[in-house]
Amino acid sequence: MVSFPRLLAGVIVAFCAVSSNGFSFPRLTRSTITSRSVFPAKPLLRNSNALPDIASSSLVSGPATAPKRGILSKVVSKAALGFVALVLLQLSVVPAAHAGQKAAAAAAAPETLHTGQKIASFFRSFGIPDLGVLAIISALPVVELRGAIPVGIWMGLPLTTVLPICILGNMAPILPILYLLRNESLKKLMSPILKRAEKKTADLGIGSLERQWASLAAFVGVPLPGTGAWTGAMGAFLLGMPTLVALSSIFAGVVAAGGIVSAITLAGRTGGIAALGALFVLTSIEFLKGGKQSKEKKQDFLEADPYWDQSAVPVNVYKNKAPFTGKIVSTKRIVGPKATGETCHIVIDHKGDFPYWEGQSWGVIPPGVREKDGKPHSVRLYSIASSRYGDDMSGKTGSLCVRRATYWDPVMKADDPAKKGICSNFLCDTKPGDAVQMTGPAGKVMLLPEEDPTTDYIMVATGTGIAPYRGFIRRLFVEKTPAAEAYKGQAWLFLGVANSDALLYDDEWQEVKEKYPEQFRLDYALSREQNNSKGGKMYIQDKVEEYADEVFEKLENGAHIYFCGLKGMMPGILSMLEGVAAKKGLIFDDWLKGLKNKKQWHVEVY
């Protein structure tokens, strides 16, 4: 029979763990691609030099979801509350724990040692004191804090000693791990472990640094198989989190895990159920509270008046001779291992000083000079992959979707560094805190005409041409914007890539599709996995052609059609449309001219 103090201890520990973290369980989303896991299995591999120094943490350059001092105070307060949890736990359950230990010692019955106890016995055989043994095994992967706490109780040590030692031991290797992963050779050596960590931490997702902090703390804090401080450190590296923020998040998670494991160890099944039950209830409250706040808070502070008025769209505010300096928030690989090339999602902090609209582009000036003449590199344009409010909805960040440009030399049988894309490689190699010289925003051709909320949008993309459509879809379906409240039309997305590993933002599209099945349509053209009606590879024009009658009907009724991606897509698109027009008895040139005159035809290719 578990005593009331032990049962109460479980509740207290869970409450304090949640209070110290303020997290909610990471949200898993489904994918309809059968070859992928429940959450899209695209790795978030970072570049070898993509880990920030402490000086470049979000306390200096992160998104403005919280003031700089606010983040620091939050870290300190959460750590303090975590230690309060330890004190409350000790006051509640230690007497009962010692009674149990004495009874077990008196019984002196033979016991079967589990892995942690066997490892502890091994180190004990060298004469290492029990506290040293406990610190060592809590630092080891697989065992960690969750395996070390029961060992400490088995050793007969008081919880006030066991828990702090295990927390410190568990945290000891984390900072070295974060910095060692910057070494390319070690990173390659640890590749199998990193791949497993990628799958485990994939659901931490894309979002503000605060959201990543909470998700990582929850990931580390809930003692499930495959979670823990070691995996959390690798996840923080893959997410590109600033070092100080990653350490504070992992620490909060370790404290929470320590409380839960202590409750389970000391109070048995009932205490564990009570701890996890309280954790579930309190995190559910936090989740519902956060959801309510997000529903109540409208994204309208960057709107025109009325919201659809495009007379004041910012254009070329910053130019080549006087560029804007942005700061990298995060750089993450967002495609799977079988994708044809590497594509990264890059979040840039502009502090609200570089406004833009959905469908516009940013210019990026890579550092350095050209080898041929010593002049600065020219500007490269990239479509912005977020709404005007940014991924964190603060209005102070923006995102880019960039594919690393490389050239495979068949003679060298390797990538030729002399022929790699200067700007794309610079961006994909950035780490949090890095400075980026930017110009723009540029362009009006891809803007959304929002005056008529019943307008249908047909969006056709290849590869990173998906970028502006991500901003469109977030504005119309994800954020609480006036445009979203008014929109009654249908948005139809066509995306062409090589294979399912190369799909971009699939989890986001699937979530919108599930929530708005009548207003959002999604079709993929996977050239290496699908065949067209003629038995050949499925390219983007083939997929659009499958719905030619519907597409033409929508255009006749006023729909706007957008094309974004490699310029090589357009000949196939135009040829397909011309063939369909001929079958319908239309003169293609006249039909196309009519769309352009009505401003229903939008093209941005490169």
N, C-alpha and C positions, 0 to 999 in steps of 0.2 A: 504494500500500500504506500503510495507516494503522499508525503505529508503536505499540508496546505502551504507551508513556507516554500517548499520546493516548487509546487505548482505556481505559486505567486511569483517566484523567482523567474520562471520561464517567461511569464507575461512581462515582467519588469525589464528583463534583458531584451526581449523583442522590441518593446516600446522604445527603450533607450537607443537601441541599434537603429531603428527607423528615424528617431528624432535626430540622431547624430548624422544621418545621411540625407534625409529628406528626399529619398529616391522613390521611384515607382518601377515596377518590373519592366524590363525592356519589352517592347512590342514586337512580336513576330508577325511577318506578313507572308502570304502564300505566293507561290509562283505556279503558273500553269504549264511551265516548261517541264515535261516529265523527267528530263535528264538531270534536273536540279533538285536540291534539297528543299525542305519546307520553307526555309528562308533562302533567297537566291544565293547560290554557292559561289558567287564571284568573289575572288580574293580581294582584299583591300591592300595588296602589297605596296609598301612604301619604297622609295628609293633608298639606296644605301646611306646617303648623306642627308636623309630627310628628317633626322631627329633634332629638335631644337636644344639650345643651351638654356639654362635657367634664366639667363638674362633676356631671352626672347620669348618668355612665357606669355600667357594671356594676361598676366598682370601688367604687361607692357603693351601687348598688341592684339589681344583677343577681341571678339566682337562685343559690342556695347550692350549686351543683355544685362550687365550689372556693372556698376562703377568699379574702378580698379581697387579701391580700398574695400569696397563691398565684398569682392571675391576673397581678399585676404582675411577679412573679419569672419567671413563665412567658414573658411578653412579652419581658423582658430577655434571658432565656436563649436564646430562639428567635432573637432578633436577633443575639446573639453567635455562635451556631452558624452562622447564615447567613453572617456575615463570615468565619468559619473556612473555610467552603466556598470563598469567594473566594481565600483564601490558598492552600489546597490546590490549587485549580485552576491558579493562577498558577505554583506550583512544578512542576506536572506537565506543563503544555502550552505555557507561553510560549516556551521555546526553540524548540520545533518550529514554533510559530506564526510567530515572527520569521523562521525559515528559509523558511517558505512565502511570507511577505510579500516577502522579498528576492528570491526566485526569481521571484515575479510581477512585481516591479518591473523586474527584469533583462529579462524577456521583452518588456515594453513593447508588448504586443499590444493591438490595438483591443478595446474591451469594450462590452458593452451594459449600460447603467445601469438598475438597477431603481428603483422608485418612491422608496425611501429615499435612494438615491444622488442621484437627480435633485433631490429636495428639499434635500439637503445641498449640492449644487452651487449651487443657487439662493441659499442663505444665504451660501455662501462668496463669491459674486460681490459681496457688499456689504462684503467685507473682514472679516467676523466670524471670529475665530480658530476653529480646528477644535474645541477643547473647548466653546466657546460654541455652535457649530453642533450638536454632539452633544447637548448639554443641551437645546437647543430641540426637535430632532426627536424625542428620547425623550419629551418632554412632550406631543407632538401625538397626538391620537386616531388610530387606525388604525395609525400607525407604531409609537409607544410603544417600550418597551425591546427587544422582540423584533425590531423592524426597525432599531433604532439600533445594536445591538451589531455586526451585520455591517458597517454603515457605518463604525463606528469602526475595525474591523479593516482595512477597505478603505482607510481614511485612513492606515494604517500606525502607528496608536497602539498602545501596549502594553495588554494586557488589564487590567493593574493600574490603568490610567487609565480605560479604556473602561467597565469594569463599574461602578465606583462612580459615575462621571458619569451613566451611563444609569439607574442605580437612583435617584439623587437627582433626575434630570430627570423620570423617570417618576412619582415621588412628588410632585413640586412642585405639580401642579394638583389633587391629590386633596382636600386640606383645603378649598381654595376651592370645589371642586365640591360637597362635602358641605354647605357652608353656603349656597351660592348656590341650591341646590335648595329651600331653605326659602322663597325668594321666589316667591309665587304666579304673578306675571307670567312670570318666567323658566321656572318649572315648566311653564306652559302652552306657552311657546315651544319647550321641549324635549320636548314630549309625544310626538312620533314616535320620538325616540331612547329615551325612557323606556319606551315600549311594547316596543321591541325588547329593551331590557335586562330587562324583566319576563319575557319569554319565555326569555331566556338564563339568568336566575337563578332561575327558578321552582323548580328542583329543589333549591335550598338548604333549602327546606322549613321546617316548624315544629318547634321543639325548643329545647333549652337554648342559652344564649348561647355556651357552649363548643363545642357542636356546630355552631352557625352560624359561629363563628370558624374552625373547622377546614375546614368546607365552603367558605367564602369563600376561604380561603388556597389550597385545592386548585383552586378555580375560576380564580383569578388565576394560579396557578403553573404549570398545565399549558398550554403554548402551543398552543391550538387556535383556529380561526377564531371570532371573536365574544367571546373571553374577553380578559382583560387588566385593567389597573388602572382604566381609565376605566369599563368596564362593571362591574367589581367595586365601584367607588364608588357607582354608581347602584344596584347590588344591595344594598349595605349600607344605603343610604337607604331602599329599598323594604322591607327587612327591619326597619328601625327600630333598627339596631344603634347603641349608644353610640359617640360619635365616636372616643374614644381606642382602644376595642376594634377598631373598623373600620379605623383607621389601622394598628394593629399587625398585623392579619390581612392587609391588602392588602400591607404591607411584606414580611411573610414570604413571601407569594405572589410578589411581584416578585423577591425574592432567588432563590427557587426557579426562576422562569422565566428569570432571568439566567443561572443555572448551566446549565440545560438548553440554552438557545439558544447559549451559549458553546461547549458541547460539540459541538453540531451544526455550528456555524460553523467551529470549528477542526479537528475530527476527522472531518468529513464524515458520510456516511451511517452508517458503522460506529460512530463515536462517538455519534451521535444515537441509534442503535438501542440501544447499550449504556446510555446515560443513561436513556432511556425504559424499557428493560427492567429496569434496577435500580430505577427509580421504581415500576414496576408490581409487582415482587416485594416491595419493602419496604412499599408501601401495602397490598398484599394481606395481608401479615403483620399490619400494624396492624389491618386490617379483621377478620381472623379472630380476632386477639387480643381486639379489642373485642367481637366477637360471642360469644366464649367467656366473657368476663367478664360480659356481660349475661345469658347463660344461667345462669351460676353464681350470680349475685347475685339473690336473691329479694326481691320487694317484700312484706315482711311486718312491717315495723316500725311500721305504723299499724293493725294488725289487732286486732280484739276477740279474746277467748278464750272459746269458740271463735270463729273468724272470722265466722260468720254470726249471732252474738248481737247483737241490736239494742237491748239494754237501756241501753246507754251512748251512744247516738247524740247528738252535741252539737246543741243547739237554742237559738237566741237567746242565744248567749254574749255578743254585743255588741249593744247597743240604741241607739236614736236619741240618747239623752242622753249616751251614752258610747260612740261608735262606734270602730271599729278603723281605723287609718290604714295602708293598703297602698301599695305603690309599683309603678308601671307598669314592666313589663319590656319589653314590645313591643306595638305595635298595628299590625295588618296587614289590609288589604283582602283578602278571600278569595273574591270573586266576579268573574266576567268582565265585560267592557264592555257586554254586552247584557243583563245581569241587571237585574231591576226593582228598582232601589235598591242601596244600598251596605251590605254586611255585613262586619263586622270581627271578627277573632279577637284577643282582648286577654288577655295574660298578666300576672298580678298577683303580686308578691312579698309573701307574708305572713310570711316568716321562720319558719314552723312554729308561729306563735302563733294561727292561725285555722283549726283543723281542721274538716273537713266530711266528709260521706259522699256517694257518688254518688247523684244524684237530688235533692239539696238545692239551695237557692237562696241567693244573696248579695243583700243589700240595698245599694244605692248611693245616697248622698246627694250630689246635684250641688252644686257650690259656688254661692254667691250667694244671693239672696233673691227671693221672688216680687214682681212689680211691683205687684200689686193691694193687698197689705197689708204688704209689707216683712218677712214672716216667712221663715224658712229653707225651702228646697224640701223637699218630702216625699220619703220613701224610695221608690225604684223597685226591684222585685225582678227578678233575672235568674237563670235556671237556670244552674248551674255546668256548664261544658263540658269538664271534665277529671275524671279519677279523683282520689281523695283524695291521690294521690302527685304530681299535677301533670304537666304535659307533660314536665318534665325529670326526673321520678321522684325528686325530692329530698324530697318531702313538704313543701316550703316555698313552692310556688307554686300558683296555681289559674287557670283560664281562663274567660272569658266569650265568648259568641257574640252580637254585638249588631248589629241592623240600624238604620241611621241613619233616624230618623223625620223626614220632611219633608212639606210640603204644597205642591203645585203650584197656583199661583193662575192660573186661565185668563185672567183680566183682565190681570194683570201679565205673564203668559207667563214666569213664573220662580218659583222657590221663595220662598214668603213666610217670611222669617226670624222674623216675629212668631208664626208657628204651628208652628215646628219643635219636635221633641221635645227638651226641655231636657237630660235625662240621657243619652239615646242619642247626641246630638251631642257632649256633653261627653266621653263615653267614646271615641267614634270619633275625636275630635280630640286625644286624649291622646298624649303622647310619653314615652319612657323617663325614669324618674325622677319623673314627676308623682305627686302624692299623691292618693289616693282614699279618701274616708270611707265605711266599710262597716259593715253590720249583719248579724246572723244568726249562724250559718247557719239557714235557715228550712225548715220542712216535713219531713214524713215520708211523705207519700202516694206519692211516686215512688221510694221505696227498693226495692232488689232483695231479694226473699226468697231467701236463699242456703242455707237449711238442707237443702233437697232439691236436690242438684246435677243432677238430671235434669229440672228444671222448664224448660218452654219459655217464652220471652219474645217477645211480639208488640209491636213498638214502632211507633207511628203518629205521624208528625210533619208539620207544615207549617212551612216556613221555619226560623227560628231555634229552633223547638221541637225541633230535632235535638239541642240542647245536652246534656240529661241522658243521651241515648242514646250520645253520644260517650264519656261517662264509663263507662257500662255496658260498652260494647264494648271499650274499652281495658282495663278490669278483667278481663273474661272471656277476651280473646284476645291482647292485646298485652303486658301486664305479667306478671311472674312472681309472681302472687299465689296464696295458698291457694285462692281462689275459682276461678282459672283452672285450677289443677292438678286440682281436683275436678270441674269442670263437664263434664257429659255430655249436656246438653240442646241445644236449638236456639234461636238468637236470630234473629228475623225482623224486618227493618227496612223500613218503608214511609215514603218521603219524598215530599212533594208540594211542588213549586216551579213557577215559571212556565216556565222553559226550562233547557237544559243549562248555560248560563252561570251560572245561579243555584244550581246544585247546591253543597252544602256538604260539605267533607271527602271528596269522592268518591275521591280517591287512597287515603285511609286505608281506606275501605270495600272498595275493589277489592283491596287487599293482604290484608285479612282474609279476603275471599271466596275468594281464590286459595289461601290457606294452610289454610282450614278450610271447604271447599266443602260438607260435610255438616252443619256446625253453624251456619253463618251464611248467611242468605238476604237478598237485597236486591232491592227493587222500587221504581221511581220512577214518580211521576205528574207528567208535564210538561204542564201545562194548555195551553200555547201551541204544543206540538209534537206532542202525541199526541191521539187521539180515543178515546172510550169505545165500548162495544159498541153504543150507540144513535146513534153518529155525532157526539155532542157533545164538548165539551172534556173532557179526562181530569183529573178532580179526585181527591183522595186517597180519597174514599169509593168512587169508581168502581174504583180499583185494588184496594182491599181486597175489593170485591164480586166481582172476578174469581176470588178464592180463597175465597169465602164458605164453601163446604163444608169446606175444610181448616181455616179459621179456627175455625169452630164446633166441629169435631171436637177441635181442640187445646184449646179452652176447656173442653169437656166432660171432657177428660182432665187438667185441672188447670193449663193454661197461664195465665199472667198477661198481660193486655193493657194497654198504656199509650197515652195520648193526650196530646200536648203541642204547643202552638202557639196560633194565634189562635182565640178562642172561637167565631168564625164557622164553624169546621170541624165543630163538634159536631152542629148540627141535621142536616146532611147525613149524617154518620156514623150518628146514631141512626135517622134515617129509613131508611137503607139496611139497617141491622141488623134493624129492625123488619119490613121487607119480607121479608128472608131468613128470619127466624123464622116469619113467617106461612106461608111456603111449606113450612116444615118441620113445620108443625102445632104450633108452640110459642106459648105466651102470652108475648109479649115482656116485659111488665112483670115477670112472675114469673121469667122467665129472667134478666133483668138484676138483679133483686133477689137472686137466688141467687148471681150472680157477686160482687156487692158484699158479701154476707154472708160469702163465702169469701175476701174481700179479694183477688180476682183482677182487679178493675176499678180502674184508676188514671188519674185525669184531672187535668191541670194546664194550664189554658188562660188566656189573658189578652186 
